């Protein structure tokens, strides 16, 4: 298996985990409807996975907040969503689109503001890694999630890589004996060198 396939499989697993936690189920455990999903921001490069899977059938994007109209129009043409879904303001988008969950694909500093806007409305939130820019932001986000009873998830897709799961299985099975030391090599050469879009690199 090539690395691209494994990464796409990992991202798909992450999105399925999000849907498992956030979707509505009836008393018999049957799905009641598509997840009504909003997107907050488009300038994080990982937004592609949620936009490219819109036609899969398990969620519907009901609103997008993005103040950069040019960026929104670029993605609208690329992924085929209507610009009528796009709002300049996060709060207006949440009020008018009535999502069950919001996935944040903007800069990390905006995560706290998104939780502040969504949590009081009972809207679940998924943010891209890292969770927050500081311990203070993280604790405030945690407090709001607890206060309003929402799920607050971090999309740390590398935790779902098949290679990591296989390593865990090997460790737990005892097939390779007792582990004395673990060395992890992870990451990449940096956003500029791997060719992220200018809107992602900007922040």
Beta strands, then each sheet from edge to edge (+ up, - down):
strand 1: 35-40
strand 2: 59-65
strand 3: 86-87
strand 4: 101-104
strand 5: 124-128
strand 6: 152-155
sheet 1: 3+ 2+ 1+ 4+ 5+ 6+
end
